[in-house]
Each structure stands twice: as structure tokens, then as C-alpha cells.
Amino acid sequence: MYPILFKIGHITIYSYGVMIATAFLIALWVATKEARRKGIDPNLVSNFAIYAMIFGILGARLAYILFFDFNYYLNHPLQILAIRQGGLVLYGGIVGGILAGIWFIKRHKLKFRSEEHT
């Protein structure tokens, strides 16, 4: 796999980012299709996906900062925003996504589990 797919001026398109974006869009498409099938408003699923993505990225970055190089970021706080230079952690993203789910369910007064068991 080529790490860099192409460049447009100063913008670099990385294959890893394209794969993540593609996976996100496919998952969103499947989730909205399933929501329609189960009688759930697909806009609710789309709205949640945006929050989950944001919380996931924040959680992934926060975990990297806390567990891998906390002292560096303490001394260089502006570098916290430089995620294009690396520094995201999978488990931080998962925790961020779960927290987004809990927040979203409470905010919209949704049930955690549906009554249907199929």
C-alpha cells in the first residue's frame, strides 16, 4: 500500500485517511438503511455519527497525549492540535465514541436497547 495517494498543491491525501473515511461512509450508509428498516429516523443516526466521529477523534488524541508523551505536550500545548503529524490511539477513539453514544442517548431521551430481540 502506498502511504500517500496523491498531492494537490500543499495538501497531501493519505491512503489511511481515505480508508477510514470510506469505512465511515459505508458504515453510515448501512446504519441509516438499517434504521429505516427498523422504523428509526435515519437523521438521528446521521446526527449521532457526526458526534461519534468528533468524540472519537478527540478521545484518540487525548489518549495519545496522556499515555504516550504527556510531558512534551505539557511543554508544547499548541502541538496538541497538530494531529496531522500523528498521535491518535485506537482505544481512545473507542472510548470517545462510547461516551458520545451515552451522551447522545441521554440528550435525546432514547432507550439504550430496543424491545425487539432479532
C-alpha positions as CSV (number, residue, x, y, z in Angstrom):
1,M,0.0,0.0,0.0
2,Y,1.2,3.5,-0.8
3,P,1.1,5.8,2.2
4,I,0.5,8.8,0.1
5,L,-2.2,8.5,-2.7
6,F,-1.6,11.9,-4.2
7,K,-0.9,15.6,-3.6
8,I,-2.8,18.7,-4.6
9,G,-0.6,21.7,-4.0
10,H,0.3,21.6,-0.3
11,I,-2.5,19.2,0.5
12,T,-1.5,15.5,0.9
13,I,-4.1,12.8,0.6
14,Y,-3.0,9.7,2.6
15,S,-4.3,6.2,1.9
16,Y,-5.0,5.6,5.6
17,G,-7.3,8.6,5.8
18,V,-9.1,7.6,2.6
19,M,-9.7,4.1,4.0
20,I,-11.0,5.5,7.3
21,A,-13.3,8.0,5.5
22,T,-14.6,5.2,3.2
23,A,-15.2,2.9,6.1
24,F,-17.1,5.7,8.0
25,L,-19.3,6.5,5.0
26,I,-20.1,2.8,4.3
27,A,-20.9,2.2,8.0
28,L,-23.1,5.3,8.0
29,W,-24.9,4.1,4.8
30,V,-25.5,0.7,6.4
31,A,-26.7,2.2,9.7
32,T,-29.2,4.5,8.0
33,K,-30.5,1.7,5.9
34,E,-31.0,-0.5,8.9
35,A,-32.6,2.4,10.8
36,R,-35.2,2.8,8.1
37,R,-35.8,-0.9,8.1
38,K,-36.5,-0.8,11.9
39,G,-38.6,2.4,11.8
40,I,-35.9,4.7,13.3
41,D,-35.4,8.2,12.0
42,P,-32.3,8.0,9.7
43,N,-31.4,11.6,10.6
44,L,-30.9,10.5,14.2
45,V,-28.3,8.0,13.0
46,S,-26.6,10.6,10.9
47,N,-26.5,13.1,13.7
48,F,-25.1,10.6,16.1
49,A,-22.4,9.6,13.6
50,I,-21.1,13.1,13.4
51,Y,-20.9,13.3,17.2
52,A,-19.3,9.9,17.4
53,M,-16.7,10.9,14.9
54,I,-15.8,14.1,16.7
55,F,-15.7,12.5,20.2
56,G,-13.7,9.6,18.7
57,I,-11.1,11.8,17.2
58,L,-10.9,13.9,20.5
59,G,-10.7,10.7,22.5
60,A,-8.0,9.2,20.3
61,R,-5.9,12.4,20.5
62,L,-6.4,12.8,24.3
63,A,-5.3,9.2,24.9
64,Y,-2.2,9.7,22.9
65,I,-1.3,12.8,24.7
66,L,-2.0,11.3,28.2
67,F,-0.4,7.9,27.7
68,F,2.5,8.5,25.3
69,D,4.1,11.9,25.5
70,F,2.3,13.9,28.2
71,N,5.4,16.0,29.2
72,Y,6.1,17.0,25.6
73,Y,2.5,18.3,25.1
74,L,2.6,20.0,28.5
75,N,5.6,22.0,27.3
76,H,4.3,22.4,23.8
77,P,0.5,22.9,24.1
78,L,-0.1,24.1,20.6
79,Q,1.2,20.8,19.3
80,I,-1.9,19.2,20.7
81,L,-3.8,20.5,17.7
82,A,-1.2,19.0,15.2
83,I,-2.9,15.7,14.6
84,R,-1.7,15.5,11.0
85,Q,1.7,14.9,12.4
86,G,0.5,11.7,14.1
87,G,-0.7,10.7,17.5
88,L,-4.1,9.1,17.7
89,V,-4.8,6.0,19.7
90,L,-7.5,3.4,18.8
91,Y,-8.7,2.7,22.3
92,G,-9.0,6.4,23.0
93,G,-11.2,6.7,19.9
94,I,-13.4,3.8,21.0
95,V,-13.8,5.3,24.5
96,G,-14.7,8.7,22.9
97,G,-17.3,7.0,20.6
98,I,-18.8,5.2,23.6
99,L,-19.0,8.5,25.6
100,A,-20.6,10.1,22.5
101,G,-23.2,7.3,22.5
102,I,-24.0,7.7,26.1
103,W,-24.3,11.5,25.8
104,F,-26.4,11.2,22.7
105,I,-28.8,8.7,24.2
106,K,-29.4,10.8,27.3
107,R,-29.7,14.1,25.3
108,H,-32.3,12.6,23.0
109,K,-34.0,10.6,25.8
110,L,-33.6,7.3,23.8
111,K,-33.7,3.8,25.0
112,F,-30.3,2.1,25.1
113,R,-31.8,-1.2,23.9
114,S,-34.8,-1.7,21.6
115,E,-37.6,-4.1,22.7
116,E,-37.0,-6.1,19.5
117,H,-34.6,-9.0,20.0
118,T,-34.0,-10.1,16.4
